[in-house]
Structures are given as C-alpha cells and as structure tokens.
Amino acid sequence: MDWILTPEGWIAFATLLALEIVLGIDNIIFISILTNKLPQEKQGKARQIGLLLALLMRLGLLLSLSWMMKLTYTLFAVGEQKVSGRDLILLIGGLFLIYKSVKEIHEKVENAHNQETDSPTKALFSTIILQIVIIDVVFSLDSVITAVGMVDDIGVMISAVVVSMVVMLLLAKGIGDFVNEHPAVKVLALSFLIMIGVSLIAHGLHFHIPKGYIYFSLAFAVAVEFLNITTQTRKDKAKG
C-alpha cells in the first residue's frame, strides 16, 4: 500500500476509479433490465447479488493475474486469426449481450400494447442470477484487462475496483428505476448494450473500437431524451 503515500499513486487511483465507474455503467444497466423481470420485492436483492458477484469476480481475477494472463495464449487459429481463451469469452459474451438486448427490445416494442408484458414477469430468481453471472464474467474480464493495462500496482487496482463497486451499489437502484420508468430510455439503454456487445466481439477479433465513441453516443442520446422528457412534463403540467 505504498502508493497511498505518493501523489502518483493517488493520480493513478483516481484515473482508474473514474474509468472503472464508467465501465460499470453497462453492467448496472444490464443487471437493472434483467432484475426488472422479478417481483418488486426481489429486485433490490438481485441487484445487490449481481454487483457483489461482479466485485468478487474482479477481485478474483486481479488476485490470479498469472492465470488470467494464460487466457491470452493462442488456443487455435482460423486462417490467420488466432483465438485465445480471452477472445472466446469476449466473443461469446458479446453475442449473448446482443441476443439478450435484441430480445428485450422485441418484447418491449412488439408487445407494448399488452399491459401484462410491461409489468415484471414471474421470472425465476435463479435464472436471472445465472444470466447476471454470465455477463459479469465478461464485464469483469474487460474491467480487469483495463486495470492491468493502466496501472502496475495491484493495491491501486484492488482499491479502485472495490470503491467503484461501492459507488455502483449506491447508484444501481436510481439508475435502474430511471431506466425502467421511461420506456424510451430503456430502449436507448438496450441499444447501448448492443453497441457494447459489438465492441466486445470486435475486441475478441482483435479489432479495437474506442469506447469513448460508444459512451459519447449514449450520453448524447440520453441528453436528447432528457430534453424530450422535460418538454413532455411541462406540457402535461400546462394541460393539468
């Protein structure tokens, strides 16, 4: 923990913390959308379990860096394309994320006229947790790879990951409620997850898409939708 005594250590911690929080937004959105399928009284518990599992996975990967680095070894090749364990995880995770997001958009848009569809369904708690675990593995791997690429001190990595997960735990309910209360925002969030899925697949194929472009697109779309919501609220008040 010598980094605590140096300005460089704190700069590295603050930079990594900010990045980990930003990277955690997609995790929160996915967990919130999934847990919305559960009865109201179980949603908070599922969110907490999902984020705690994400924290444990990140810490486990950080504490087993030697094993994680083996995931970069080539398992097989398809033509000139070499495929490692990490690539497989990113490819499968990206495909799963796209599949789930498209499925959710279909249910939201195609069945919008059915009131029962808009309410949380009686999904199995264990099924939702299993899906959260699957995507947590992908997001955790992406998060840890980012941390390893930015910082050399394991203490800085662990501290930033733990603090970022605490922040996400505090923000999860607010973000989840906002996304679920506004159908248009939910569709935007699902579209964002599709973009993340494409990014993961591209990463698995060794083609890097700067995530800044993706997050900027999301921020711009949400800002436009926020203006729409504000305008509609004012109109409703004027009519009332």
C-alpha positions as CSV (number, residue, x, y, z in Angstrom):
1,M,0.0,0.0,0.0
2,D,3.0,2.3,-0.5
3,W,1.0,4.1,-3.3
4,I,-1.1,5.9,-0.7
5,L,2.0,8.0,0.2
6,T,2.7,9.2,-3.3
7,P,0.9,11.7,-5.5
8,E,1.5,9.5,-8.5
9,G,-0.3,6.6,-6.7
10,W,-3.4,8.8,-6.0
11,I,-3.5,10.1,-9.6
12,A,-3.4,6.5,-10.9
13,F,-6.1,5.5,-8.4
14,A,-8.4,8.5,-9.3
15,T,-7.9,7.8,-13.0
16,L,-8.6,4.1,-12.8
17,L,-11.5,4.7,-10.4
18,A,-13.2,7.1,-12.9
19,L,-12.7,4.6,-15.7
20,E,-14.0,1.6,-13.7
21,I,-17.1,3.6,-12.8
22,V,-17.8,4.4,-16.4
23,L,-17.1,0.8,-17.5
24,G,-19.5,-0.3,-14.7
25,I,-22.5,1.7,-16.2
26,D,-23.2,-1.0,-18.8
27,N,-23.1,-3.7,-16.1
28,I,-25.6,-1.7,-14.0
29,I,-27.9,-1.2,-17.0
30,F,-27.9,-4.9,-17.9
31,I,-28.5,-6.0,-14.3
32,S,-31.3,-3.5,-13.9
33,I,-33.1,-4.6,-17.0
34,L,-32.8,-8.3,-16.0
35,T,-33.9,-7.8,-12.4
36,N,-37.0,-5.8,-13.6
37,K,-38.4,-9.2,-14.7
38,L,-38.6,-10.2,-11.0
39,P,-41.3,-9.3,-8.5
40,Q,-40.7,-5.8,-6.9
41,E,-39.7,-7.2,-3.6
42,K,-36.9,-9.3,-5.1
43,Q,-35.4,-6.8,-7.5
44,G,-33.2,-5.0,-4.9
45,K,-31.8,-8.3,-3.6
46,A,-31.0,-9.5,-7.2
47,R,-29.2,-6.2,-8.0
48,Q,-27.1,-6.4,-4.9
49,I,-26.2,-10.1,-5.5
50,G,-25.3,-9.3,-9.1
51,L,-23.0,-6.4,-8.2
52,L,-21.4,-8.3,-5.3
53,L,-20.7,-11.2,-7.7
54,A,-19.2,-8.8,-10.1
55,L,-16.9,-7.4,-7.3
56,L,-15.8,-10.9,-6.3
57,M,-15.1,-11.9,-9.9
58,R,-13.0,-8.7,-10.4
59,L,-11.0,-9.3,-7.2
60,G,-10.6,-13.0,-8.0
61,L,-9.2,-12.1,-11.5
62,L,-6.9,-9.5,-10.0
63,L,-5.5,-11.9,-7.4
64,S,-4.9,-14.5,-10.1
65,L,-3.2,-12.4,-12.7
66,S,-0.8,-15.2,-13.6
67,W,-3.8,-17.5,-14.5
68,M,-5.6,-14.7,-16.3
69,M,-2.5,-13.9,-18.5
70,K,-2.7,-17.5,-19.7
71,L,-6.0,-16.6,-21.3
72,T,-4.1,-14.6,-23.8
73,Y,-2.3,-17.7,-25.1
74,T,-3.5,-19.0,-28.5
75,L,-5.8,-21.9,-28.3
76,F,-6.4,-22.4,-32.1
77,A,-6.3,-20.4,-35.3
78,V,-8.9,-19.9,-38.0
79,G,-6.9,-18.9,-41.1
80,E,-4.7,-16.0,-39.9
81,Q,-7.0,-15.2,-37.0
82,K,-5.6,-16.5,-33.7
83,V,-8.1,-17.2,-31.0
84,S,-7.3,-17.2,-27.2
85,G,-9.3,-18.0,-24.2
86,R,-9.9,-14.3,-23.6
87,D,-11.1,-13.9,-27.2
88,L,-13.6,-16.7,-26.8
89,I,-15.0,-15.2,-23.6
90,L,-15.4,-11.8,-25.3
91,L,-16.9,-13.3,-28.4
92,I,-19.4,-15.4,-26.5
93,G,-20.2,-12.6,-24.1
94,G,-20.7,-10.1,-26.9
95,L,-23.1,-12.5,-28.8
96,F,-25.0,-13.2,-25.5
97,L,-25.3,-9.4,-24.8
98,I,-26.6,-8.7,-28.3
99,Y,-29.1,-11.6,-28.2
100,K,-30.5,-10.5,-24.8
101,S,-30.7,-6.9,-25.8
102,V,-32.5,-7.6,-29.1
103,K,-34.9,-10.0,-27.3
104,E,-35.7,-7.3,-24.7
105,I,-36.3,-4.6,-27.4
106,H,-38.6,-7.0,-29.2
107,E,-40.6,-7.7,-26.1
108,K,-40.8,-4.0,-25.2
109,V,-41.7,-2.7,-28.7
110,E,-43.7,-5.6,-30.2
111,N,-45.8,-6.2,-27.1
112,A,-46.2,-2.6,-26.0
113,H,-50.0,-2.9,-26.4
114,N,-50.1,-5.7,-23.8
115,Q,-50.2,-4.3,-20.3
116,E,-49.1,-7.5,-18.8
117,T,-45.9,-7.5,-20.7
118,D,-44.8,-4.2,-19.3
119,S,-45.0,-5.4,-15.8
120,P,-42.3,-7.6,-14.2
121,T,-42.9,-11.2,-15.1
122,K,-42.6,-14.1,-12.8
123,A,-39.1,-15.0,-13.9
124,L,-37.1,-17.4,-11.8
125,F,-34.7,-15.8,-9.4
126,S,-32.0,-18.4,-10.1
127,T,-32.4,-17.9,-13.8
128,I,-31.9,-14.1,-13.6
129,I,-28.9,-14.6,-11.3
130,L,-27.4,-17.1,-13.8
131,Q,-27.7,-14.6,-16.6
132,I,-26.1,-11.9,-14.5
133,V,-23.2,-14.2,-13.6
134,I,-22.6,-14.9,-17.3
135,I,-22.4,-11.3,-18.3
136,D,-20.5,-10.4,-15.1
137,V,-17.7,-12.7,-16.2
138,V,-17.4,-10.8,-19.5
139,F,-17.5,-7.3,-17.9
140,S,-15.2,-8.3,-15.1
141,L,-12.6,-9.6,-17.6
142,D,-12.9,-6.4,-19.6
143,S,-12.6,-4.3,-16.4
144,V,-9.5,-6.2,-15.1
145,I,-7.8,-6.1,-18.5
146,T,-8.3,-2.3,-18.5
147,A,-6.9,-2.0,-14.9
148,V,-3.8,-4.1,-15.7
149,G,-3.1,-2.1,-18.8
150,M,-3.3,1.2,-16.9
151,V,-1.7,0.5,-13.5
152,D,1.2,-1.7,-12.3
153,D,0.4,-1.6,-8.6
154,I,-2.0,-4.4,-7.5
155,G,-3.0,-2.3,-4.5
156,V,-4.2,0.5,-6.7
157,M,-6.1,-1.9,-8.9
158,I,-7.9,-3.6,-6.0
159,S,-8.7,-0.3,-4.2
160,A,-10.1,1.3,-7.4
161,V,-12.2,-1.8,-8.2
162,V,-13.7,-2.0,-4.6
163,V,-14.5,1.7,-4.4
164,S,-16.1,1.7,-7.9
165,M,-18.3,-1.3,-7.0
166,V,-19.4,0.6,-3.8
167,V,-20.3,3.6,-6.0
168,M,-22.2,1.3,-8.4
169,L,-24.1,-0.3,-5.5
170,L,-25.2,3.1,-4.4
171,L,-26.2,4.2,-7.9
172,A,-27.8,0.9,-9.0
173,K,-31.3,1.5,-7.7
174,G,-31.6,5.1,-9.0
175,I,-30.3,4.1,-12.5
176,G,-32.4,1.0,-12.6
177,D,-35.6,2.9,-11.6
178,F,-35.0,5.7,-14.1
179,V,-34.4,3.2,-16.9
180,N,-37.4,1.1,-16.1
181,E,-39.8,4.1,-15.6
182,H,-39.1,5.6,-19.0
183,P,-39.7,3.1,-21.9
184,A,-37.7,5.3,-24.4
185,V,-34.7,5.4,-22.1
186,K,-34.9,1.7,-21.7
187,V,-34.8,1.1,-25.4
188,L,-31.8,3.5,-25.6
189,A,-30.1,1.6,-22.8
190,L,-30.7,-1.7,-24.7
191,S,-29.3,-0.2,-27.9
192,F,-26.3,0.9,-25.9
193,L,-25.8,-2.7,-24.7
194,I,-26.0,-3.9,-28.3
195,M,-23.2,-1.4,-29.1
196,I,-21.2,-2.8,-26.2
197,G,-21.8,-6.3,-27.5
198,V,-20.5,-5.4,-30.9
199,S,-17.5,-3.8,-29.2
200,L,-16.8,-7.0,-27.3
201,I,-17.0,-9.1,-30.4
202,A,-14.7,-6.7,-32.2
203,H,-12.2,-6.8,-29.3
204,G,-12.4,-10.6,-29.4
205,L,-11.4,-10.4,-33.1
206,H,-8.5,-8.1,-32.2
207,F,-10.2,-5.1,-33.7
208,H,-10.3,-2.2,-31.2
209,I,-13.2,0.2,-31.1
210,P,-12.5,3.2,-28.8
211,K,-15.2,3.0,-26.1
212,G,-15.2,6.8,-25.8
213,Y,-17.2,6.9,-29.1
214,I,-19.7,4.5,-27.6
215,Y,-20.1,6.3,-24.3
216,F,-20.3,9.7,-26.1
217,S,-23.1,8.4,-28.3
218,L,-25.0,7.1,-25.2
219,A,-24.5,10.4,-23.4
220,F,-25.8,12.4,-26.4
221,A,-28.8,10.2,-26.9
222,V,-29.7,10.3,-23.2
223,A,-29.3,14.1,-23.2
224,V,-31.7,14.4,-26.1
225,E,-34.2,12.1,-24.4
226,F,-33.9,14.1,-21.2
227,L,-34.9,17.2,-23.1
228,N,-37.9,15.3,-24.6
229,I,-39.0,14.1,-21.1
230,T,-38.6,17.6,-19.7
231,T,-40.6,19.1,-22.6
232,Q,-43.4,16.5,-22.2
233,T,-43.5,17.1,-18.4
234,R,-44.0,20.8,-18.9
235,K,-46.8,20.1,-21.5
236,D,-48.5,17.8,-19.1
237,K,-48.4,20.4,-16.3
238,A,-49.7,23.1,-18.6
239,K,-52.7,20.9,-19.6
240,G,-53.3,20.0,-15.9
